[in-house]
């Protein structure tokens, strides 16, 4: 007899929400860091202005889904970074009850396993960090996970309405981060297997699939509607710079649109680390997701393909790209969490009362370990982000009021938190650099010279830096960590 657990999803949501809001309060981190989060936030403000004026959305490098959510939230919060942070906080908090629900699909009545997986979801370091940031990660992950839950409803009931809403939510995930377009593969195969098991004819399959394809297609087409009057597509910058090759999985040295990188690990191993890394799956939980794989072996093929296919499809893609980013594995994190819950419940059902008590103690230690790692990671990250803000303010205070600053790495922070006229060196041409030097009354340069020469060899940051070294005089004024502040003086030639 299964104990009713109707309040658990709501409790998980509020636990997860309190963890996130409490962390924001304790760290005083506003969600903005690095160039990407500033770009998302400032584009969201421009998008809000355009839509309120009845104008089409302006072009952007990334898809429009996350900035649109920020714009909508800003109607409640005002045009402050909290609008973007709150979108991420709410999406991250909603992941815990969604993971709980997915566990119960694979283990009906397995509320204990769902609760365990939900609690891990609430406190895991990387998901919490992304939940605090003005970035698209958790919003996209929420849509994709909700789509998975809806797909499972379709697979088990074969009611076409669930397939339609699953397609809509997957389209929203794709319009928030392009990588989730890959989930069309496991979603489609899972639906096909479910229909085959039910002995559907081809006509019946098309009858169910057609409305879903149309609904998802409408959302995708609306996303690009504003591009009709433009010379080229917007929102596809990621797709234009990304490449994939299986050999990248074995390489530590990678060259991509952001320069040349010498990584510590081969890319395939780097993206396998979340399977056992404390920021994702605390090592004590590893036996549970392995047991979860064993436990689902007798599930229907459609259910297995959806969960394991999600995990493998995204992992294999990431293993072959020439980038390594610790945020990216979030895109295949929910299946791992679900497997942890399934494995725990499978083991619980096979243990005696005495061993169940030991299992609870073991899991409590694992959760405490995960939380300790989260305190470590979040504390370090927030301190780093807040230090960058303080550095920007300090630099601004040392410059004259009429200063023009050419910067790299700290550009977005300077532009957002200070009034200094700051230009991003990556976006400048040599002619534009020359114009700034010629017309500026007090020109300064801020960058990491070692990074410019190692990572950005042959690209615009190094070309512009080299131009300044040869065509102007650079006088070092101060250092801020690895960053050097130069005064740029016109050459005497």
RAVEN-V426454 format. One record per residue. N is the residue number from 1. SS is DSSP state (~ for helix, > for strand, _ for the rest). OMEGA is omega in whole degrees, -180 to 180 (* if undefined). Layout:
BEGIN
N:SS:OMEGA
N:SS:OMEGA
END
This chain:
BEGIN
1:_:-175
2:_:178
3:_:177
4:_:-175
5:_:-174
6:_:-178
7:_:-175
8:~:179
9:~:179
10:~:179
11:~:179
12:~:179
13:~:-177
14:~:174
15:~:-179
16:~:180
17:~:180
18:~:177
19:~:-177
20:~:180
21:~:177
22:~:179
23:~:176
24:~:-179
25:~:-176
26:~:-176
27:~:-176
28:_:177
29:_:-175
30:_:175
31:_:-177
32:_:177
33:_:177
34:~:-176
35:~:-172
36:~:-178
37:~:176
38:~:179
39:~:178
40:~:-175
41:~:-177
42:~:175
43:~:179
44:~:178
45:~:178
46:~:178
47:~:179
48:~:-180
49:~:-179
50:~:-177
51:~:178
52:~:178
53:_:-178
54:_:180
55:_:178
56:_:178
57:_:176
58:_:179
59:_:-178
60:_:-178
61:_:-177
62:_:177
63:_:-165
64:_:-170
65:~:-178
66:~:176
67:~:178
68:~:177
69:~:177
70:~:180
71:~:178
72:~:179
73:~:-179
74:~:175
75:~:178
76:~:-173
77:~:-171
78:_:-175
79:_:178
80:_:179
81:_:-180
82:~:179
83:~:178
84:~:180
85:~:-179
86:~:175
87:~:-179
88:~:180
89:~:-178
90:~:179
91:~:179
92:~:179
93:~:-179
94:~:-179
95:~:-177
96:~:177
97:~:177
98:~:177
99:~:176
100:~:-180
101:~:179
102:~:178
103:~:-178
104:~:174
105:~:-178
106:~:177
107:_:-180
108:_:-177
109:_:-177
110:_:-176
111:~:179
112:~:177
113:~:177
114:~:179
115:~:-180
116:~:179
117:~:179
118:~:179
119:~:176
120:~:178
121:~:-177
122:~:-171
123:~:-176
124:_:-168
125:~:-172
126:~:177
127:~:177
128:~:178
129:~:180
130:~:178
131:~:180
132:~:-169
133:_:175
134:_:-180
135:_:-172
136:_:-168
137:~:-173
138:~:177
139:~:179
140:~:-179
141:~:177
142:~:-180
143:~:-179
144:~:-179
145:~:175
146:~:177
147:~:178
148:~:179
149:~:179
150:~:176
151:~:179
152:~:175
153:~:179
154:~:-177
155:~:-177
156:~:-177
157:~:-175
158:_:172
159:_:-171
160:~:-178
161:~:180
162:~:178
163:~:179
164:~:-178
165:~:174
166:~:178
167:~:179
168:~:-178
169:~:175
170:~:177
171:~:177
172:~:175
173:~:180
174:~:-180
175:_:174
176:_:171
177:_:-173
178:~:-174
179:~:-177
180:~:171
181:~:178
182:~:-179
183:~:173
184:~:-178
185:~:180
186:~:178
187:~:-178
188:~:180
189:~:179
190:~:179
191:~:180
192:~:180
193:~:179
194:~:179
195:~:178
196:~:179
197:~:179
198:_:179
199:_:176
200:_:172
201:_:177
202:~:180
203:~:179
204:~:178
205:~:180
206:~:179
207:~:179
208:~:-172
209:~:-173
210:~:180
211:~:180
212:~:180
213:~:179
214:~:-178
215:~:178
216:~:180
217:~:179
218:~:-180
219:~:179
220:~:-179
221:~:177
222:~:180
223:~:-177
224:_:-176
225:~:-178
226:~:-178
227:~:-179
228:~:-178
229:~:-178
230:_:-178
231:_:-180
232:_:-179
233:_:173
234:_:171
235:_:-176
236:_:-180
237:~:178
238:~:-177
239:~:-178
240:~:-177
241:~:-177
242:_:173
243:_:-179
244:_:176
245:_:-178
246:~:180
247:~:179
248:~:-178
249:~:-176
250:~:-174
251:_:171
252:_:179
253:>:-177
254:>:174
255:>:-179
256:>:-177
257:_:179
258:_:176
259:>:-178
260:>:-177
261:>:175
262:>:-174
263:_:179
264:_:-176
265:_:169
266:_:-171
267:~:180
268:~:178
269:~:180
270:~:-178
271:_:172
272:_:-176
273:~:178
274:~:178
275:~:-178
276:_:-177
277:_:-177
278:_:179
279:_:178
280:_:179
281:_:179
282:_:-172
283:~:179
284:~:178
285:~:-176
286:~:179
287:~:-177
288:~:179
289:~:174
290:~:175
291:~:178
292:~:176
293:~:179
294:~:-175
295:~:-176
296:~:-175
297:~:-178
298:~:174
299:_:178
300:_:179
301:~:-179
302:~:180
303:~:-180
304:~:-177
305:~:-178
306:~:-176
307:~:-177
308:~:178
309:~:175
310:~:-177
311:~:-174
312:~:-178
313:~:-179
314:~:180
315:~:-178
316:~:176
317:~:-178
318:~:-179
319:~:-177
320:_:179
321:_:-178
322:_:177
323:_:170
324:_:-180
325:_:-173
326:_:177
327:_:-170
328:~:180
329:~:174
330:~:-177
331:~:173
332:~:-178
333:~:-177
334:~:178
335:~:178
336:~:178
337:~:179
338:~:179
339:~:176
340:~:180
341:~:179
342:~:-180
343:~:178
344:~:-177
345:~:179
346:~:-180
347:~:-180
348:~:-177
349:_:-175
350:_:-178
351:_:174
352:_:-178
353:~:-179
354:~:-178
355:~:176
356:~:178
357:~:177
358:~:179
359:~:178
360:~:177
361:~:179
362:~:-178
363:~:176
364:~:177
365:~:180
366:~:178
367:~:177
368:~:177
369:~:179
370:~:179
371:~:179
372:~:178
373:~:179
374:~:177
375:~:180
376:~:-176
377:~:-177
378:~:178
379:~:-180
380:~:-178
381:~:-179
382:~:178
383:~:178
384:~:-179
385:~:180
386:~:177
387:~:178
388:~:177
389:~:180
390:~:178
391:~:179
392:~:180
393:~:179
394:~:179
395:~:-180
396:~:-178
397:~:-179
398:~:-176
399:_:176
400:_:-176
401:_:-178
402:_:-175
403:>:169
404:>:-175
405:>:170
406:>:-171
407:>:174
408:_:179
409:_:-177
410:_:-172
411:~:-177
412:~:180
413:~:178
414:~:-179
415:~:-176
416:~:-171
417:~:-179
418:_:179
419:_:-179
420:_:176
421:>:-171
422:>:180
423:>:178
424:>:-176
425:~:180
426:~:-174
427:~:-176
428:_:169
429:_:178
430:~:178
431:~:179
432:~:175
433:~:180
434:~:180
435:~:179
436:~:-179
437:~:-177
438:~:-173
439:~:-178
440:_:179
441:_:179
442:>:-173
443:>:-179
444:>:-180
445:>:179
446:>:178
447:>:174
448:_:-174
449:~:180
450:~:179
451:~:-180
452:~:-177
453:~:-177
454:~:-175
455:~:-168
456:_:-179
457:_:178
458:_:-179
459:_:-171
460:~:179
461:~:-180
462:~:180
463:~:-180
464:~:178
465:~:178
466:~:178
467:~:-180
468:~:179
469:~:-174
470:~:-175
471:~:179
472:>:178
473:>:-179
474:>:-180
475:>:180
476:>:-180
477:>:-176
478:>:174
479:>:178
480:>:-172
481:_:179
482:_:-178
483:>:178
484:>:177
485:>:179
486:>:164
487:>:-177
488:>:179
489:>:179
490:>:179
491:_:179
492:_:-178
493:_:*
END
